[in-house]
């Protein structure tokens, strides 16, 4: 019996996404953090200082394709947990506890990611990156049309 490499399609993309997400969620669960909270916290962690709350919400909506009210709720959860702090007039900043959590979960997932990507030629990763970016761009355009 021979096996062939599957063509990239929605199922292959979904399987890869959910396999990686399941690994990340196991790490996050040990720290009491959800996937949505992790995505939101990252936006504040990589910002250079306080960031407009609306910009964080827009980033979460864009990344996770969720409703803005849901993204606002995630920001509120992180503030309540002491991982983000409000900054006047309409900004938020990552707290020391938030930065520590982000660093810890990143450090725990880094070796797993390294093992997953080990041995894949850079050229293949570049092609996959270009193709997935194009698919994302087109899907975002379709979502924009459906949203109107």
VOGU-3710 file (C-alpha; in Angstrom, 3 decimals, decimal comma):
1> xxxxxxxxxx> 0,000/0,000/0,000  1,383/3,388/-0,939  0,478/6,639/0,659  0,528/9,934/-1,108  1,062/13,327/0,373  -2,314/15,038/0,596  -2,873/18,294/-1,214  -3,323/21,285/1,019  -7,040/21,697/1,634  -9,300/22,913/4,447
11> xxxxxxxxxx> -9,156/19,566/6,251  -5,350/19,390/6,208  -5,148/22,970/7,471  -7,695/22,289/10,208  -5,946/19,110/11,354  -2,611/20,915/11,634  -4,194/23,879/13,429  -6,085/21,791/15,955  -3,123/19,496/16,629  -0,933/22,489/17,442
21> xxxxxxxxxx> -3,687/24,226/19,370  -4,303/21,128/21,493  -0,645/21,125/22,519  -0,747/24,821/23,379  -4,008/24,487/25,295  -2,504/21,749/27,482  0,291/24,111/28,481  -2,120/26,997/29,005  -4,489/24,876/31,113  -1,688/24,195/33,594
31> xxxxxxxxxx> -1,564/27,953/34,129  -5,328/28,532/34,164  -5,339/30,434/30,868  -7,557/29,902/27,821  -6,467/30,015/24,209  -8,345/33,292/23,675  -6,683/34,811/26,737  -3,279/33,711/25,474  -3,810/35,336/22,079  -4,972/38,535/23,773
41> xxxxxxxxxx> -2,128/38,574/26,293  0,403/38,129/23,479  -0,826/41,301/21,777  -0,122/43,267/24,952  3,169/41,459/25,583  4,677/42,302/22,200  3,505/45,925/22,296  6,041/48,519/23,294  4,212/49,899/26,305  0,524/50,546/26,850
51> xxxxxxxxxx> -1,693/49,871/23,846  -5,122/51,165/22,910  -7,734/48,735/24,185  -9,597/48,963/20,856  -6,405/47,980/19,028  -6,068/44,877/21,230  -9,714/44,005/20,612  -9,289/44,493/16,847  -6,219/42,243/16,922  -8,104/39,503/18,756
61> xxxxxxxxxx> -11,105/39,800/16,431  -8,794/39,603/13,419  -6,816/36,661/14,742  -9,651/34,577/16,160  -12,565/35,753/14,012  -14,720/36,370/17,067  -17,254/39,060/17,873  -15,808/42,324/19,262  -17,945/41,985/22,394  -16,406/38,576/23,049
71> xxxxxxxxxx> -12,915/40,007/22,579  -13,778/42,851/24,989  -14,827/40,177/27,476  -11,470/38,450/27,167  -9,686/41,745/27,877  -11,917/42,162/30,938  -11,031/38,625/32,105  -7,320/39,410/31,848  -7,787/42,655/33,774  -9,756/40,817/36,469
81> xxxxxxxxxx> -6,976/38,215/36,682  -4,347/40,944/37,121  -2,574/40,056/33,868  -3,550/43,309/32,136  -4,148/46,683/33,759  -6,175/49,622/32,488  -4,142/52,662/31,554  -5,882/55,996/31,069  -7,578/57,119/28,995  -8,394/53,994/26,956
91> xxxxxxxxxx> -5,279/51,871/27,015  -4,226/48,633/28,639  -0,789/47,428/29,615  0,572/44,053/30,512  1,348/43,649/34,207  4,441/41,996/35,650  2,314/38,907/36,365  1,054/38,930/32,776  4,554/39,286/31,374  5,792/36,450/33,595
101> xxxxxxxxxx> 2,929/34,194/32,508  3,503/35,011/28,850  7,233/34,287/29,187  6,596/31,037/31,069  4,046/29,657/28,601  6,205/30,733/25,651  9,211/28,979/27,182  7,194/25,814/27,755  5,849/25,700/24,204  9,110/26,627/22,440
111> xxxxxxxxxx> 10,736/23,171/22,673  7,544/21,487/21,476  7,360/23,839/18,493  11,028/23,206/17,766  10,428/19,434/17,691  7,388/19,847/15,427  9,249/21,983/12,883  12,593/20,159/13,152  13,906/18,863/9,870  11,442/20,708/7,653
121> xxxxxxxxxx> 13,486/22,515/5,015  13,394/26,309/5,171  12,227/26,407/1,551  9,215/24,230/2,406  8,355/26,432/5,367  8,585/29,511/3,131  6,228/27,985/0,553  3,793/26,898/3,260  3,927/30,362/4,799  3,165/32,039/1,471
131> xxxxxxxxxx> 0,306/29,663/0,674  -1,273/29,904/4,118  -0,954/33,698/4,094  -2,719/33,833/0,734  -5,472/31,510/1,977  -5,906/33,684/5,075  -6,084/36,837/2,955  -8,724/35,323/0,692  -10,746/33,924/3,584  -10,655/37,333/5,305
141> xxxxxxxx> -11,925/38,930/2,086  -14,787/36,406/1,927  -15,636/37,108/5,576  -15,747/40,819/4,820  -18,205/40,204/1,986  -20,381/37,929/4,150  -20,315/40,464/6,970  -21,934/43,157/4,824
//
